[in-house]
Amino acid sequence: MKLDRISELMEKAGIPGRDLYDRPESGKSFPDGCHYRIEMSGVEGPRVLEALIEERHKRGVPVHRLISFCQGGTLFDRAELKDFAQMAAEDKMEVIAVPGPRNAWDTGRQFITADGQRCGGLNHRGSDEVRKVLADMLEMYEMGFRGFMLVDWGVMAMVKQLQEMGEFPRDIAIKLSVWAGVSSACGARLAQEIGVSSFNPVSDLSLPQMASIRKVVDIPIDFYIWTFDSYGGANRIFDAPEVAKIYAPCYFKFEPAPTANYYSPFVADENHMDLMRKKVKWAEWVIQNVEENAPGMKVSPQGASDLFIPKV
């Protein structure tokens, strides 16, 4: 079978037959007409959020979305969750809460092995585990949170079904985690079809690969602008201007990676707070880089109206 014929079949199915080596601008934007936003991962509790807000105001840097409670919401008491929601609401930031527990706290050990990690390592094991995740989502919804992150395609499909049945809140954003492994236009289109609000592709895709993904979806794409070396060490700050053109609307995010022990409940808040201040500083650098090298690409102002800000 000739490869050109395969490309024709893919195009007929609505998928680019080749990666887009001309790296076209997406021509898409957020509802406010802007092209990119800032996302901060690992905002692990009220004290860490307080440090972020302080640094954000000091530098005049917008932070639009937080990925929070990566340890699982069950490790925070209700007072902490309510305080967090209140602070995020007052500073007009969307919170994507991570429900737990997940496989890292389950009894199964296959996922920690080198080969086992290839087998959907963070998918939830059994209906009991799915029940816990859904319960944690609804608990945090009652605390005011309106955004969640899922790692499991099956659970995402389950949530969509429950929403269509009128049995699960619809006024929420659901982000599909990088752990779901989206790395092609096929996976990106499936993510949009099953109802996610945004998705996080793997961090080391080439610009032509990224352009092919954007061609088939309209929802925001969450892009790792910097990850720790334990997560591949993708420092793509200098790519930010072109990424904004190719991936818009997109979120630039800064990720420390799980093996850095950043998400451990036994790590002192002070360590999280120090890193969060640095991440706000790096965000300032990214915004300046885009302004200087792609002045037509605009960052959303703080508190954009389409964000799923906590309800308190």
N, C-alpha and C positions, 0 to 999 in steps of 0.2 A: 504493500500500500504506500503510495507516494505521500510524503509529508504535506505537500501543498493541498492534497485532497482532504487530509485530516483538518487542516486549517479552515478549509471551506465548510466542513461539517460543523466545526466549532463556531464559526461565524454565524452559520445558519441557526445555531442554538442560542445565539446572543452572547457568546463568549469570544473575546479577541483570539484570533487564530495564532497570533504571535505576541510576545511582549512588545510594548509600544516604545520603540527605540527613539522616536522623535520627541518623547516626553512632553506631550501636549498639556497645556494648562487645562485644569478641570472645568473651568467656567462655572463652577458651582460655589455656593456660599451658605453661611448660616442665615436664618431669617432676618437678622439685622444688617445683612449685606456684607458682613466681615468674613474673613477667610480662615482665621486660626484663633485658637484659644489656648490657655495654659491649664494643664492638669497636674496636680501634685499627688503622687502615690504615697501610701504609708503614713497617712496622717492618723496616728494611732492613739487618739484620746484627746481630752480637752486641753491639757497643758501643751501638747504638740501643736494643736490648732491655734492656741493663744500665741505661741511663738511665731507661727506662720503669719497670722494677722498683723502682729507687731512689725515684722520684717517687711511685709507687703506694703504697709502704709509708709514705712520709713523710706522705701525705695520707689513708691508710686507705681508698683507693678500689679496689674490685674491678675487675679487667680480665679478661674471660673469654676473649676470642678475639683473635688477631693475624692480620692480613693481611700476609704477609711475602714478601720476595724479588720485589717487583714488577718488578724488572729481569730476572727469570728466575733460576731456581736455578743455571743454568750459570755465572753470574758470581761464584759463591762456591765456595771450595774445600771439600773434605770436612771439614777440621778446623773451618772456620767453621760449616758446617752442623751438625756434631755438637755444637759448643759451644752453638749456638743452641737445638738440641733439648734439651740437658741443662738449660739455664737455664729454658726454658719448662716443662719437666716438673717441675722443682723448685718453681716458682712456680704450678703447676697451671693453666696456660693452654693452650687449644687453639690450634694454629697452622694457618692455611690458607695453604699455600705456593702460589705462583704459578709454574707451570711455564713454561719458555720454550725457545727464543726464540719471539716472536710477530711479527705483521706489521710492527711498528715496526722490526724488525731484518731483515726480508725484503727482497728486491730489488724487489718490486712497489711502485709509487708512487701507484696510483689512490686508495688509502685516505687519503692526506694532502691530497687536493684537497677543495674545498667540496662538490662533487657526489659524489665518490667515497666520502665518509664516510657517505653514505646507503645504500651498497651492502654492508652487513654488514662494515664497515671492519676489524674485528678478527677476523673468521673466518679460520681457518687455510687457507692456499693450497696445495692439493695433498696427496697422500698422504705425500710426503717431510716436509712440515711437521707433519702429524699424528703421524707416527712419532717426530719429535723431542720433541713434547709428551708423548706417552705414555712415552717413554724417560726424560724428565726426572722425570715423576711417579714412576716405578718406582725411579729412582735415589734420590730424596728419601725414598721409602717405606723403602728399605733403611737410610737414615740415621736413621730413627725417626719421620718425620713421618706423620701420619695424617689430614691435611686438605688439600684442594686447591681452587683456584678455576679454573673454566673460563669462557671467553667465548663458546664456539662450541656451539650446540645440537647440531650433528652429532657433535662429539667427545663430548659428554655421552652421546648415544644409543649411541655406539660403546663407551664405557666400560661402560655398563649391559649391553650385549650380551656383552662380554667377561666381566663378572662372572657373568652367567647361565650362561656356558660354563665357568666355573670357572678362567678364565685371567687374572683380575685381582683384586687384593685387595678384599674386601668390608668389612673393618674400617676404613673411611675415611669421612670427611665430604667432600662435594663441594658447594661453594657456586657458584651461577650468578651471574656478574658483572653489574653494572649495564650493561656494554657489550652484553649480550644484549637489552637494551631492553624488559624486562617493564614494561608500563604499563596493563594491564587484567586483569580477572578471567580472561579467556580464556587469556592468556599465563601467568598465575600457575598456573592449573590444569594447563596443559601441562607447566610446569616440575616440578610435583609428580609428574605421571604418568611423566616420564622418569627420575625417581629422584634429583633433587637433594635435598640435605639442608636447604638454605636458599637464598634468592634475594634479589637486591638490585634492587628496582624503581627506576625513574628517580626522581630526588630531588624533583621539583617537583609531584607529584600533590596534588590537593586532598584534604581529609579525607574527603568523601563517596566520592571515587574509591578512596581507600585502604580504606575500609570495605567496598566491594564486592569488592575483592581478597581481603581477609581472610575474607569469607563462604565462599569456595569452597576454601580450602586450610587445612591444619592445621600444616604445617611452619613453622619460624621465618622471619620476614621481616626483612631487614637494611635499616635505615632511616638515610639520611644526615641527621643532625641538624645538620651544618654542612659546607658545602663552600666552597672558594675561589671568588672571583668569576669566575675563568676557567672554572669548571665550573657556572656558573649563580648562584653566590652565595647558595645556600639556607641562611640562618641561621634554623633553626627550633627553637632552644633553648626558646623559650616555648611551643611546641606540644608539648613532651615529655610533659606529663601526659596530654593527650588522645590523643596517639599511642600511649602505653602502653596506654590503654584499648582503642583501636580495633585496634591491630596485634598485641597480645599473642598468642603469645610473639614478642618482637622483640629485635633488637640495635640499639642506638644506636651509630652510627659517625661518625667524624670524618675527613674526606677532604680532602687538599690539592689534588687534581686533577693530572693528568699534565703540563699545560702550565706548571705552577709549577716544573718542573725538579726536583721533589722526588725523583723516582725515578731521576734520572740517576746512573749509576755514577761520574760525575766530580764530584759534589757531596760536599763533605767531611762525614764522619760528624758533626762538631760541629754542623753546620747541622741535620741530621736529629735529633740528640739534643735540641737546644734546642726544636725544634718539638714533639717527642714529650712533653717535660715540660709544655709549654703545653696539649697535648691532654688530658693526665691532669688538669690543673687544670680544663679545661672540662668534663670528665666529672664531676668533683666537683660543679660547679655544676648540671649536669643532674640528678644524683641528688638534690641538695637541692631543686631545683624540683619534682620529682615527689613527693618526700616531703611537701612543704608543700601541694601543690595536688591531689594524687591519692593520699592516704595508703593507699588500698587496693591500690595497685599496688606490688609488691615487686620489688626487684632481687635477683638470685641472689647467694648468697655466693660467694666465691672458690673455684674448684676444684669446681664442680658435677659430680656423678658421671657425667652423660651427655656431657660434653665429650670430644672426641677429642684428648686430651693426647698429646704425643709419647711413644713407647716407647723408653726408653734403658736 
